[in-house]
Structures are given as structure tokens and as C-alpha cells.
């Protein structure tokens, strides 16, 4: 069956490698960094003297592919799945607090219960996203549904911005429709928050790396791909840091790197080339008793507060406007909002850290979505994986893992075809 070289040990690459275990194919994972996980990595932060995630990522109970992957690698014990779908919100402009509580089934009975929906909203207000399902591929969300008014500002904007990491008004209506179909469209039972209190690494990354090592296929860290040798419509060689590898006729490559890296290796590749930032703030302070695990904020700088046992963390999506703001100023502004929501004193500010990912995800506009490539490439033995490929989903953990599994499936299928062709010859 030859060897499959997986380039990149982010979630897409790890998912691809895990999916090929037991297939009889040798899998070699190359990672340029000194640790796995990519944008979902956990690390010990010196300023806080604690282990934190590079960014806060929310899984939902309906993310079946991601949760199945976690179960297979043995990371399920590091995840906590909420018993019900409940998303507390705070409007920092008015001081109002409420909890969005969709019912478990697919029939949205909750929109008829004022206690479960946004204050002051009507049941009919929740029908506007239905228009997304009739939108063409070039339509923006703002051309299809209203992007003003209380229901948009207090519900659709924060939810869609968090998932798309792009101003929802300019985002792809079709991509938003797919997101809605797989979340609220599946009912509240599919939207229960899944939190990794001990860090994403413990649930999604470290167990996968350990599993590969136990199977005799450890990740080769510090192995950066500098170039591909292409001959006869296939990848014939890998130019890696410190070594060049000549590929055999049955060898394949899964390229699971960021879009801009893939484009540098494959100049003719059509791929998203505009990205949006995400900013995260971490404060080393235990949350007060009874504080919800996740709180959404509106009319505020902060967007989502995550209450972990030893820290409070904040995520701000579409954060390009904050890239040049001084770290100290940004931390102070965020902490004042966190303290107000949590009922804590704003002075003194606890130990903090700001983590900015300037190219966190591709910009989810129709133009950028149209550039997402398929898993297959024109090269017979090269396959793409990553949340920026054509998964049909926004750039999410679920999308990244699905892409890795699909790349693995096609790579294995291709290997069998190559072997059969050779035997026939």
C-alpha cells in the first residue's frame, strides 16, 4: 500500500493520520513546529504560569465527526458536554440578562416561549434565516435577511460572527445556511456546548500524538516542507528540512497546512487568500461560584466569556480592528467588561495574556468561499486537508476534522487503485 506522508499536525493532519491507522498503510506525519495542534494548540504561558489554549474554540454536541474523532483517540474524558442547550447573554448597554434555550427536538417550539428567547422578540422574528436556504452561491447574508434590529443584534450577529469570523452581513448566505442547518436546524440537542476545561490539547491533540507514537508512527516535529518535486502528473519527491524524500509509485501525500502555505507550494492552486483575525484574552482568576461556563455579550468589545476553573477567557472574532491596539490597553478594556459581567472588582486587574491570531480563518465571503479547493488535486497522489478546503462548513474544528478524514479516505482509495493498476500492468 505504500506510504502516506501527512504534511502538518494540526487537527486536519492528525485526523487524516488517525483515519488511516489499521489500513495497512504506513503513515508519516511531518510538522514544521515543535508541537502539534496548529491553531488549537495548548501551551504553558510564562506570563500566567499556567497552561492555556492558543484560542478558545467551542464544540457543539452535534459535531459528530469531531466527537467521534475524540472518542477514537481517547480524549473524550477531557470534554464536558452540557446537559441542555443554554446560552446566557448579557447586554452591556442596557444591563439586561437572558438565556437562550432552544428545545431538544427539531421542531422549534422554543420560539413561542418568551422565557426561552431574546427579550422583546416575537416568534416571527426567528423566521428570517429561512431565506438563507434559498440564496444563490454569490449572495451575501446582508442581501438575503435583515441585519438590523434587536433580534439580529442580540442573536444572529453574535452567533454568526463567532462561527464565520466575518461580519455576517458580508458573509456567504449559502455558507451561513449550511451552518444553521447543522446547528439550530438540528434542534437544541445538537447545540449543547462542549467545553475542554483542561485545554483543547488534552482532548484533541495530545491523545492523537500519543496514539500515533504507540502505533510506531510518531510525528516528526521540526520537519518543514520546503518544496514539492512534481513529475509526470504526480508528486515525486518532498524537500523537507534536513532531508529530501523520493516517493515510490504507491506513495501519497496529504497536504494539511494553512492556505497560504499550500499556495506557496502549489502556485497554481486556487485557495482563499483573505483572512480574518481572532483575539483572545486570558485572566488568571477563578470565576465566581455559579458563573455559567460560557456567556455571550452584546453591545460590548468582548463577545464570549469562557469560565474555566482557573481562569476567565474572552474571544473576539473578526478582530482585525484590534491588531494594532496596545496589548495593555486592550487587556484593560476587556477586563472591565469581564469584571462587570462576573461581579468582580475591576481593580486590580489580575495577571493577563493577549493572544492574537491575525490569520485565524479565511474571510467567509462568497468570493473567498468560491476559492476553496476540493480535496483532490490535479496531481494523482496529492490530497488537500484543512478547514479552508471545500468542506461546506465555515473554518471550524468540525470542518477541519472532516477534511482530514476525507483526505485519508481518498488517499487510501487512490493507493488501492495504483496497486491494482501496477498489478494489471
N, C-alpha and C positions, 0 to 999 in steps of 0.2 A: 504493500500500500504506500510505500514511500514515506516521506517526512513532510509535515505541515509546519512551516515557520510562521508563528504569530508575532507580528511586529506591534508591540505596545501592550502593556499590562494594566491598562485602565479597565473599566468594567466590561467594555465590549470585547477586549482581548482576552480577559480572564474567562468570560462567559463562553467564548469560542473555544478556548483550550479545554475547559471543563466538559463541554459538549462532545468533544472528541475522545475523551478518556474511555477506554474499553472498546474502542473501534478497531484496535489492531494497528492503528496508525501512530507513528512516533510524532510527538508534538514538542516543538521547541519554542519557548516564549522569550523574545528579546525585548528588554525595556531600557530605554536610554537613561532614565533616572535611577536613583539608588533605592527607590521604594516603589511599590505598586499602588494602584488606585486612581492615578490621574487626578481629575478634579474632585474625586470622592475620597481622597486620602485623609487619614488621621495622622497626627504627629504631635510630639511633645513640644509645646510652645514655651520658650525660655522666659518670656516676659510674664506669663501667667503661672509658670511652673506646673502645668497640667497638660493633659492630652486633649486636643481639640480637633475638630474637623476643619478641613480647608474651607468648606462651605456647608451650610445647613441644607439638607435635601429631605423632602417629605415623600415617603411612600404611602400608598393607599392600599387598603385590603383587597381592592380589585386588580392590583398589579400582579396578575397571576404568574407571568413569566419571571418577574423579579423574585417573587416569594418562592417559587419552585426552585430557582437557582440557589437561593439562600438555603433552602432545605437540603439540597443535594450536596452543597459544600460543607454543611454542618454549622451554619451561622445563625440558625433560627433562634437559638437561645439568647441572642443579643438583641432581638427585636421585641417590641411591645406593641401589640395590636389593641387598639381601643375597643371597648365593648359596644359602642354605638357611634354613629356619625354625629359629631357635635363640634361645631367650630365657634368658639366665643369671639366676639368682636367688641372693640371699643372705638367710639368716635371721639377723638381728642378735641375736636372743635366744639362739640356740644356736651361731651361728658357721658353720653348715652352708652349703655352696655346691653348687649343681647347675645343670644346664642342661636345660630342657625342649626336646625335639627331635621334634616330630611329623614323620612321614614324608610324602613328597610327595603320594602318592595319597589318594583319598577314604576308602579302607578303612583304619581307624586301627590299623595293625599296631603302631605305636609303644607303645600302652598295654600290650603284652605284653612289652616290653623294659625291665627295671628301670633300665638306663642312660639311657633317654630320658625317664623320667617322674619325678615327685616322689619323693624318698627315702622309703621305708617304705610307699608306697602300693601297692595291688593293682589289677589290670586292672579289676575290677568297680567300683572307686571312681569310674571315669570315665564310668559309665553314668547317673549321677543327672541330668545335664542333659537327657537324653532326655524326662524328664517335662515339661519346659517346652513341648514341641511339642504337648502335649495340653491345655494350660491355656487357660481362657477369658479374654476380654478384661479381666475385672475381678480376675483373680488376681494376687497378688504372688508374687515368686520364692520368698520365705520360706515360702509356703503350699504350694509345689509340690515343692521339693527341699531337702535338709538344708543348713543354714547354720552348722554347727559341725563340728569335727573337722579333722584335719591337711590333708586334700585340699582342703577349702573354704578354710581359712586360707592355704594355701600356693599355691593355684592359682586357683580360681574367684573368690574375693573380690578379689584384686588385678587380675585380668583384667577382670572385670565392672565393678568400681568405676572403672577407667580409662576404659572405654568408655561407661558410663552416667552417670558423675559423680553418682551417687546410691548410697546404701547399698544393695547388691544385694538384701538381704532385703526391703526395702520397694519395690523396683522392679517394674515391669510384667514378669510372666513371659513374656508374648507378645512384648514388645519384646526381651527377652533371648534368646528363641528365634530371632527373626529375625537377631540379631547372631551367634549361634552358627552358624546355617545358612550365613551368608555368610563366616565365618572358619574355625574349626576344622572345620566341616562340609564345607568345600570341600577340605580336606586341607592339608598343610603348604606346598605350593607356592603357595597363595593367602595364606599368613600370613607370608611373608618380610618383615622390616621394610624400610621405605623411609624414608630419612633425608635431610633437606635440610641438609647440613653448613654450607652458606653462608647458611642462613636461608630461612624459608618465602617471604619476599618475592621472592627471586631465582627461585624455582621456580613459584610460584602466582599472584603478584600483579603484579610489575613487568613481566614479559613480556606479560601481558594488557593492561595500561595502554598499553604501547608499541604493541601491535598495534592497539588501537582508535585511537590517535593516527595511526598510519600510514594507517589507512583513513579518515582525516578525521573521526573521531568521538571527539575527546578527552574525557576525563572532566571534568566541570565541578565542580571542588572548591570547597568553601565554599558550596555550593548546598543549603541545608536546606529540606525541605518543611515548611511551617507549617500547611498545611491543604489539603483537597480540596473542590472545588465539585462537588456532585452534582446532576444534573438529569436527569429522565426515565429513571432507572434506569441511569445511566452517569456516569463522571467527565467533567465538562465543563470543568474548569479546575484548574490546580495553582497554589497560592500558595507561592512559593519566596522565599528570602532575596533581596531586591533586585528581584524581578520576579514578575509574575503571567502565567501562560501559559494562553491559551484553547485548548482542544483541538478539533481538527477531527473530523468524523464518522468518519474512519478511524483516528484516533489511539488508542493504547492505553497502559496504564500497568502496569509490573511493580513491585510494592512489595516490595523486598528489604531490609527494615530489621529490627531486633530486634523481638521480640514486643511488648514494652511500648510501643515507638514506634508499631507498627501499631495497637495497641489505642487509643492516644491519637488517632489519625487516624480510626479507624473504631470508634466507641464500642460498636456492636452486635456487634463481632467476638468470637467465642469463640476464645480462644487461651490457651496456658499462661501462668499468672500467678505461678508459684512457681519459683524458680531456685536453683541451687547454685553455690558458688564454686570456683575453682581457684587454687592458689597456686604460683608458680614462683620458684625461687631460681637465680641465676646467679653463678658464681665465676670470676674471670679467672685461670685457671691451666690450663696444658696437662695433659691426662690422662697418666698414666704409660704407657710403651710396653706394648702388648699389652692394654690395658684394652678390654673389649667396648664397642661403640657404645651399647648400652642394657643396663641392669641393673635387674631388679625386686627390691624389698626387701620383706620381711615382718617383722612384729613390730618396727616402726620408725615414726618420724614421716614420714620420706621414703618415697616409693613407687617412683619411677622415676628413675634417673640416666641422663642423656644425656651421652656423652663426645664433645664436638665438638673439632676440632683446637686451638682456642684457649681453651676454657672447659669447665667442668663445670656442667651444669644439672640441676635437680631439679624434678619435677612432683608435686604433691599434690592429688588430686581430693577432691570433697566436703569442701572446706576451710573451710566456714562457721565451724567452731570456732576457726579461726586468724585470722579477720578482725580481731579486736581485740588480738591478741598483738603486743607491740612488735617492730618490724622487726629491731632489733639482736639481740634475744633469739631470734627465730625463725631468723635467719641463722646464729647461733652454734650452735643446736641442730641445724640441718640440716647444717652444715659438719662437725660432729663425726662424724656418720654417714657422710657422703661420704668424709671422710678415712680412716675405718676400712675402708670397702669398697675404696677405691683404694690403700690402703697409703701414704698421705701423712701428713705431720705435721699435727696439729690446730692447732698454734701456729707462727707467727701465722696468723690467718685471712686468705686472700687478698682482694683487692677484690671486693665483692659487690653484688648488687642483688636486691631482693624485688619481684616483680610480682604483685599480687593482682587477679583478675578476679572481682568479687563476684557478678555475674550471668552467669557463663560459659555455662551451659546451663540448659535447663528441667529441673525435677525430674522424673525419669523414673518417676513412679508411675502406676498405672492411671488415677487421676483426672486427672492432668495430660496423659497421653497421649490421653485421650478428648477433650481440648480442642483438640488440634492441628487446624487448619483445612485444608481442601482447597485446591488451587491456584486453582481457580475461585472467584469470589465472586458474590454476587447482582448485582453491577454488571457490565454486559455487557463493558466494556473494561478491567476491573481484575483483575489476577492476582497471587497471592502467591508469594514465594520466601523461603527461609530454612531453616536446619536445624531450626527449631521447627515447621515445617509438617508435614503428614501424609506424610512420606517413607517411613514404615515402619521407618526406622533411628533409632538414637539421634542426638543432636546431634553429628554428626561432619563432617569435611571431605567425605567421600563423600556424605553426605546433603545437605549444602549445595549441592554442585555438581549433584547430581541434581535438586534442587528448581529450581535456576536453569534447567537445560535443559528441564525440563517446563514451566515458566512461559513460556519462549521459544516452545516448540512450540505451546502453546495460544494464545499471543498472535498468532503468525503465522497459525495456522488461523482464529482469530477475525477477523483482518484480511481474509483472503480471503473469509470469509462476509459481512462487512459490505460489501465492494466488490461482491460478486455481488448482494446484496440491493438495493444502490443502483442497479446497472445494470438489474435487473429492474423496479425502480420507475420 
